[in-house]
Amino acid sequence: MGEALGHPAHLCHHDYMDTTIRNLDERAYRAIKARAALEGRTIGQVVTAAIEAYVARPGPHHRRVSLRAAWKATDYPAGCERLSEEIDPLLHGAT
């Protein structure tokens, strides 16, 4: 489908398919049909361009998340205030 899908456009052989897309919003379909006609394009060309643009966008897995922003400090539960001091001898041997 072109460079948006990771293929150089000049090397890409376009395979077109006929398909049925169900559950489209009727107003959205009429709007895209009218706009495509005004631009002298087919609905298939407009939908293909929209799909390529959508696929080219970074998805949620591309978003970088700061652990500092996501990790909120919490207080130790009552009675555990010295837990980090008490665990050192267990982990590293008595000092």
Secondary structure, DSSP 4 states (H G I P E B T S, - for coil): --GGGTS-GGGPPP--------S--HHHHHHHHHHHHHHT--HHHHHHHHHHHHHHS--GGG----HHHHPPP-PPPTT-TTHHHHHHHHHH---
